[in-house]
Amino acid sequence: MSLPHALLGLLNYKPATGYDLKAAFENSINLFWNASLPQIYRTLSQMEKDGWLSFTVEHQEGKPSRKIYQLTDKGKKELRNWLTTPPEFTPTKNSLLVKLFFGNQMDKKDLAANLRKWREHYVEFLEMMDKNIRPIAQHYADKLDSKDDMQFWLMTADYGIRDARMIIEWCDSALGFVEKGEKIIIE
């Protein structure tokens, strides 16, 4: 995935500041792609140089001025082109799996602790999703007047939920092997 294209997609809903984009990222795309505020600002600057967006400056009394970014026609064309291009298949990078691969070279208690921490992270993720995903999606659908988009947002959340459930199940299986010597069965 491309950070510039994610930002183009968000700006396609409505013009926004870098700070607004970071907030939107935190409540949506952050489920499957992370970006820091400095990364977002650097990327916005490059996108402006590439002609994909422009900005207006909004002066605020007693506060710093804000840049409000909006897509240009060139930016809209780039977004459409990117959306229609088949997705890249990027290899997974997972430090836990590398550690597990060499698990016979480490203390089993440490390995089990790593697996439990990984499992706990995904349990907390599922709890957060259960409480927050629909209200957050509804909030943005109302705010952006884009109710038709909500089903697509929820589809990406569903992927994350299914992935988290699979990881929890896998952690349980791996812990069964590490702690109890249970056989690993690949189905």
HELIX and SHEET records of a PDB file:
HELIX    1   1 LEU A    3  TYR A   13  1                                  11    
HELIX    2   2 GLY A   18  GLU A   26  1                                   9    
HELIX    3   3 ILE A   29  LEU A   31  5                                   3    
HELIX    4   4 LEU A   37  LYS A   49  1                                  13    
HELIX    5   5 ASP A   73  THR A   84  1                                  12    
HELIX    6   6 SER A   95  PHE A  101  1                                   7    
HELIX    7   7 GLY A  103  GLN A  105  5                                   3    
HELIX    8   8 LYS A  108  LEU A  144  1                                  37    
HELIX    9   9 LYS A  147  LYS A  180  1                                  34    
SHEET    1   A 2 LEU A  53  GLN A  60  0                                        
SHEET    2   A 2 LYS A  63  LEU A  71 -1                                        
END                                                                             
